[in-house]
Amino acid sequence: MGQSTHDGHLGAVYAATAPTEVAAAYDKWAETYEDEMRKAGYRHPSVALALLARHLPRGAGPILDAGAGTGMVGEWMGIIGFPDVEALDISAGMLAAAARKGVYSQLHNLALGGALPFADATYAAILCTGVFTTGHVGAEALDELVRITQAGGFIVATVKGTVWEGGFDREVDRLVAAGVLTLVEETPPYVSMPGEAATSPSRAIVLRLHT
């Protein structure tokens, strides 16, 4: 049998200890990423798209696919009524694969977790699928995502259990208590890749900025 996604490329991504290592691991994975994740039953894109469509009015934009990878989410956005989508990813290799799909209006080769070069209140919604996970980024990215989201706009994110319990939940609580946003939906914990070895479950959340 071949090497599993978890032991191979994904293992390298989870083991990364710096943004440059994360980017390099994804660059190496870009050409086979989608096939491997689909075989593993990757659920995050479907869950995030369902939540976005439930809360964001059809046609709203622009939307930022933050952590777009090869564009697994982006290629569905126009089909469900959201054609104005930009991609952001730390990996140039992943963005090159996403660009070939022709579904993004702009591509941004950037990392989350620090300052972003976007104006305040730029996006009607931000999608983050598979970003808040082992070896990637945590709650430190939320303030900037909030800053660049429009009043009344949405942030839809999947969050691995270890990240959620490692401080992400407290950061959401802080933003709610400060009157910045509302947690409008939270899924039950679910396994993001049923075809892989057992890992910490994830959840998906919908945050809405106050108007």
TADA-V697381 format. One record per residue. RES is the residue in three letters. SS is DSSP state (helix for helix, strand for strand, loop for the rest). PHI is phi in whole degrees, -180 to 180 (* if undefined). NEAR is the number of other C-alpha atoms within 12 Angstrom. Layout:
BEGIN
RES:SS:PHI:NEAR / RES:SS:PHI:NEAR
END
This chain:
BEGIN
MET:loop:*:3 / GLY:loop:-76:8 / GLN:loop:-70:13 / SER:loop:-74:19 / THR:loop:-59:29 / HIS:loop:-66:27 / ASP:loop:-81:17 / GLY:loop:-96:22 / HIS:helix:-61:28 / LEU:helix:-65:33 / GLY:helix:-60:22 / ALA:helix:-66:26 / VAL:helix:-65:33 / TYR:helix:-65:28 / ALA:helix:-81:21 / ALA:loop:-63:22 / THR:loop:-117:17 / ALA:loop:-149:20 / PRO:helix:-54:24 / THR:helix:-64:19 / GLU:helix:-70:21 / VAL:helix:-61:36 / ALA:helix:-60:33 / ALA:helix:-64:23 / ALA:helix:-65:32 / TYR:helix:-72:37 / ASP:helix:-57:27 / LYS:helix:-69:22 / TRP:helix:-92:30 / ALA:loop:-53:30 / GLU:loop:-73:22 / THR:loop:-114:22 / TYR:helix:-54:30 / GLU:helix:-64:26 / ASP:helix:-61:16 / GLU:helix:-67:25 / MET:helix:-70:31 / ARG:helix:-66:21 / LYS:helix:-64:18 / ALA:loop:-82:23 / GLY:loop:75:20 / TYR:strand:-56:29 / ARG:loop:-100:29 / HIS:helix:-55:40 / PRO:helix:-58:37 / SER:helix:-65:28 / VAL:helix:-63:33 / ALA:helix:-65:40 / LEU:helix:-64:37 / ALA:helix:-63:25 / LEU:helix:-69:33 / LEU:helix:-60:44 / ALA:helix:-65:26 / ARG:helix:-72:18 / HIS:helix:-111:25 / LEU:loop:-95:32 / PRO:loop:-60:20 / ARG:loop:-55:21 / GLY:loop:89:21 / ALA:loop:-65:27 / GLY:loop:-179:30 / PRO:loop:-74:33 / ILE:strand:-119:44 / LEU:strand:-106:45 / ASP:strand:-89:52 / ALA:strand:-92:48 / GLY:loop:91:44 / ALA:loop:-68:48 / GLY:loop:60:48 / THR:loop:-89:41 / GLY:loop:90:38 / MET:loop:-62:39 / VAL:loop:-82:42 / GLY:helix:-58:45 / GLU:helix:-68:32 / TRP:helix:-97:26 / MET:helix:-63:38 / GLY:loop:-63:26 / ILE:loop:-63:17 / ILE:loop:-94:23 / GLY:loop:107:23 / PHE:loop:-128:31 / PRO:loop:-81:25 / ASP:loop:-97:30 / VAL:strand:-130:39 / GLU:strand:-113:40 / ALA:strand:-114:44 / LEU:strand:-130:39 / ASP:strand:-156:42 / ILE:loop:-75:34 / SER:loop:-101:35 / ALA:helix:-64:31 / GLY:helix:-65:29 / MET:helix:-65:37 / LEU:helix:-64:38 / ALA:helix:-62:28 / ALA:helix:-67:32 / ALA:helix:-64:37 / ALA:helix:-60:29 / ARG:loop:-64:18 / LYS:loop:-79:23 / GLY:loop:67:24 / VAL:loop:-109:30 / TYR:loop:-106:35 / SER:loop:-77:24 / GLN:strand:-146:24 / LEU:strand:-123:34 / HIS:strand:-123:30 / ASN:strand:-87:27 / LEU:loop:-141:27 / ALA:loop:-103:33 / LEU:loop:-85:33 / GLY:loop:112:24 / GLY:loop:-130:19 / ALA:loop:-66:19 / LEU:loop:-114:24 / PRO:loop:-86:17 / PHE:loop:-120:21 / ALA:loop:-69:15 / ASP:loop:-56:18 / ALA:loop:54:26 / THR:loop:-80:27 / TYR:strand:-110:34 / ALA:strand:-72:37 / ALA:strand:-160:45 / ILE:strand:-129:48 / LEU:strand:-109:53 / CYS:strand:-130:47 / THR:strand:-112:44 / GLY:strand:72:44 / VAL:strand:-93:38 / PHE:strand:-85:39 / THR:loop:-149:37 / THR:loop:-56:29 / GLY:loop:76:26 / HIS:loop:-111:38 / VAL:loop:-136:37 / GLY:loop:-122:35 / ALA:helix:-63:33 / GLU:helix:-63:24 / ALA:helix:-84:28 / LEU:helix:-66:38 / ASP:helix:-57:26 / GLU:helix:-69:26 / LEU:helix:-64:43 / VAL:helix:-63:40 / ARG:helix:-59:31 / ILE:loop:-93:31 / THR:strand:-95:35 / GLN:strand:-67:31 / ALA:strand:-58:23 / GLY:strand:82:26 / GLY:strand:-83:37 / PHE:strand:-125:46 / ILE:strand:-119:48 / VAL:strand:-110:48 / ALA:strand:-140:47 / THR:strand:-98:45 / VAL:strand:-135:43 / LYS:strand:-66:38 / GLY:helix:-55:28 / THR:helix:-65:24 / VAL:helix:-74:28 / TRP:helix:-58:30 / GLU:helix:-79:21 / GLY:helix:-89:20 / GLY:helix:132:21 / PHE:helix:-64:29 / ASP:helix:-61:27 / ARG:helix:-69:18 / GLU:helix:-68:25 / VAL:helix:-62:36 / ASP:helix:-60:20 / ARG:helix:-64:19 / LEU:helix:-68:24 / VAL:helix:-66:20 / ALA:helix:-63:14 / ALA:loop:-80:13 / GLY:loop:78:15 / VAL:loop:-82:27 / LEU:strand:-154:31 / THR:strand:-124:27 / LEU:strand:-84:27 / VAL:strand:-91:24 / GLU:strand:-158:23 / GLU:strand:-143:25 / THR:loop:-77:24 / PRO:loop:-65:17 / PRO:loop:-59:21 / TYR:strand:-145:23 / VAL:loop:-83:28 / SER:loop:-76:35 / MET:strand:-135:28 / PRO:loop:-59:22 / GLY:loop:-83:19 / GLU:loop:-111:25 / ALA:loop:-59:19 / ALA:loop:-59:15 / THR:loop:-131:22 / SER:loop:-59:22 / PRO:loop:-62:28 / SER:strand:-113:35 / ARG:strand:-139:35 / ALA:strand:-119:42 / ILE:strand:-130:38 / VAL:strand:-123:36 / LEU:strand:-109:38 / ARG:strand:-119:33 / LEU:strand:-73:34 / HIS:loop:-71:24 / THR:loop:-88:14
END
